[in-house]
Amino acid sequence: MLRIEGLRFSWGEDFHFTYDLSVASGEILAVQGPSGVGKTTLLELIAGFQTPTAGNLTWDDKDLVPLPPWQRPVTTVFQADNLFSHLSCLDNVLIGLGREERPTPALHKYIDEYFTQLGLEGLQSRMPSQISGGQQQRVALVRALIRARPILLLDESFSALDWDMRKECFDALKAVVASHEMAALLVSHDTRDAEYLGCRELRLATD
């Protein structure tokens, strides 16, 4: 379980955020609220991109605060897809695994299933410049899902998709989070997202 207790982040002396929440393994939590209430900052604290000034952040009772981002059990999917322009869609997915050896046929099949499920069938050999922005975002989602790290952070990751495709992504997301017992946080401005996912909501407000 991901536990956050009194986790505080300050911008100067007069502006700060404080967080208290928990997310169980196999659960998706929708983080909502207007701009400026600290939704993205929350994800950055969990991922290690920002340093809290106080409070506790643990995964299965292990303190994450001292760990640098690359040592945390976290995968983040940002609003921008962050694909490498010189790599094919398949290679962009494979690089997320951090493996140097040649991928096995079983791994290729596993990835192909995700490409098909997310409406990307046949695009494995394409370069990012040869597909749409929404398709690029889905490739980034495949890369995150196959890593299967226990904490998954999604920062407006589906904003470029129409509602029908977003629902297909959510179906894949729910299945992977459940099967791999991930704890997922989804930052979104669209209230339909949490309703479709059937998940808990956390509405943030400034102190």
C-alpha positions in Angstrom: 0.0 0.0 0.0 1.1 3.5 -0.8 0.7 5.7 2.3 1.2 9.5 2.5 0.9 11.2 5.9 1.3 14.9 6.4 3.5 15.2 3.3 4.2 18.9 2.8 5.7 20.8 -0.1 6.3 24.6 0.1 6.8 27.2 -2.6 8.3 30.0 -0.6 7.0 31.0 2.8 3.3 31.6 2.0 2.3 28.9 -0.5 2.3 25.2 0.4 0.5 21.9 -0.1 -0.1 19.1 2.4 -1.2 15.6 1.5 -2.7 12.8 3.4 -3.9 9.7 1.5 -3.5 6.0 0.9 -3.8 3.8 -2.2 -4.1 0.1 -1.9 -2.5 -2.4 -4.3 -4.9 -3.0 -7.2 -6.6 0.3 -6.7 -6.9 3.4 -8.9 -7.3 6.8 -7.2 -8.6 9.7 -9.3 -7.0 13.0 -8.1 -9.1 16.0 -9.1 -9.4 19.7 -8.4 -8.9 23.0 -10.2 -5.6 24.2 -11.5 -3.1 25.3 -8.9 -4.1 22.9 -6.0 -1.1 20.7 -6.3 -2.2 17.7 -8.3 0.9 17.4 -10.4 3.1 18.3 -7.4 1.7 15.3 -5.6 2.8 13.0 -8.4 6.2 14.7 -8.5 6.7 14.1 -4.8 5.8 10.4 -5.1 8.1 10.0 -8.1 10.9 11.8 -6.4 11.1 14.8 -8.8 10.3 17.2 -5.8 11.5 16.9 -2.2 9.0 17.3 0.6 9.7 19.6 3.6 7.9 17.3 6.0 5.8 14.2 6.3 5.9 10.5 5.4 5.8 8.7 2.0 5.9 4.9 2.2 5.3 1.9 -0.1 4.6 -1.3 1.9 6.1 0.4 4.9 9.3 1.3 3.1 10.3 4.9 3.3 10.6 6.3 -0.3 11.7 9.9 0.6 15.4 9.2 0.7 15.4 7.3 -2.6 16.2 9.0 -5.9 13.6 8.8 -8.7 15.3 5.9 -10.5 15.3 3.7 -7.3 11.6 4.2 -6.6 9.0 1.6 -7.6 7.3 4.1 -9.7 6.4 4.6 -13.4 5.0 8.0 -14.5 3.1 8.8 -17.7 3.0 12.5 -18.3 0.6 14.6 -20.4 3.3 14.9 -23.0 4.2 11.4 -24.4 8.0 11.8 -24.1 8.7 9.3 -26.9 12.2 9.2 -28.4 11.9 10.6 -32.0 14.7 8.5 -33.4 13.2 5.1 -32.1 10.3 3.2 -33.5 7.2 2.7 -31.4 8.3 -0.8 -30.5 11.8 0.3 -29.5 10.2 3.2 -27.5 8.3 0.5 -25.5 11.3 -1.8 -25.2 13.6 0.9 -23.9 11.2 1.4 -21.0 12.1 -2.1 -19.8 15.8 -1.2 -19.5 16.8 -4.5 -21.1 19.9 -4.8 -23.3 19.3 -8.4 -24.4 17.2 -9.2 -27.5 13.5 -9.4 -26.6 12.0 -12.9 -26.6 9.1 -13.9 -28.8 6.9 -14.1 -25.7 7.7 -10.5 -24.9 7.0 -9.4 -28.4 3.6 -11.2 -28.2 2.9 -9.5 -24.9 3.6 -6.1 -26.3 1.6 -6.8 -29.5 -1.4 -7.6 -27.3 -1.2 -4.2 -25.7 -0.8 -2.5 -29.1 -4.0 -4.3 -30.3 -5.9 -3.6 -27.2 -5.1 0.1 -27.4 -5.9 0.5 -31.1 -2.2 0.6 -32.2 -2.1 -2.7 -34.1 0.4 -2.5 -37.0 2.2 0.6 -35.7 5.1 -1.1 -34.0 7.6 -0.2 -36.7 6.4 3.4 -37.2 8.3 6.4 -35.9 6.6 8.8 -33.5 6.5 11.4 -36.3 4.4 9.0 -38.4 1.5 8.6 -35.9 -0.9 11.0 -34.3 -0.6 12.7 -30.9 -3.2 10.4 -29.5 -1.4 7.4 -30.8 1.8 8.6 -29.3 0.2 8.9 -25.9 -1.1 5.3 -26.2 2.4 4.1 -27.0 3.7 5.8 -23.9 0.9 4.1 -21.9 2.0 0.7 -23.3 5.6 1.5 -22.3 4.4 2.3 -18.7 2.1 -0.7 -18.4 4.6 -3.4 -19.4 7.1 -2.2 -16.8 4.6 -3.4 -14.2 6.1 -1.3 -11.4 3.9 -1.3 -8.3 3.1 2.5 -8.4 1.7 4.0 -11.5 1.3 7.8 -11.9 -0.8 9.2 -14.7 -0.7 13.0 -15.1 -3.5 14.0 -17.6 -2.2 11.1 -19.7 -5.4 10.7 -21.7 -6.2 14.3 -22.5 -5.3 13.9 -26.2 -7.8 11.1 -26.7 -11.4 11.2 -27.6 -13.8 9.6 -25.2 -14.3 6.3 -26.9 -10.5 5.7 -27.1 -10.1 7.0 -23.5 -12.5 4.3 -22.4 -10.5 1.6 -24.2 -7.4 2.9 -22.4 -9.2 2.8 -19.1 -10.3 -0.8 -19.7 -6.7 -1.8 -20.3 -5.6 0.2 -17.3 -8.1 -1.4 -14.9 -7.1 -4.8 -16.1 -3.3 -4.3 -15.6 -3.7 -2.5 -12.3 -5.7 -5.4 -10.9 -3.6 -8.2 -12.4 -0.3 -6.7 -11.3 -1.7 -5.3 -8.0 -0.5 -1.8 -8.8 -1.4 1.4 -6.9 -2.4 3.9 -9.5 -3.0 7.7 -9.2 -4.8 9.4 -12.1 -4.7 13.2 -12.3 -7.6 14.4 -14.4 -9.8 17.4 -15.0 -12.6 15.3 -16.5 -15.1 14.0 -13.9 -16.2 11.3 -16.3 -12.9 9.5 -15.8 -13.4 8.5 -12.2 -17.1 7.6 -12.9 -16.1 5.3 -15.7 -13.3 3.7 -13.8 -15.6 3.3 -10.7 -12.7 4.4 -8.5 -12.3 6.6 -5.4 -11.8 10.3 -5.9 -9.5 12.7 -4.0 -10.4 16.3 -4.5 -7.6 18.7 -3.6 -7.9 22.3 -2.4 -5.4 24.9 -1.4 -4.7 25.2 2.4 
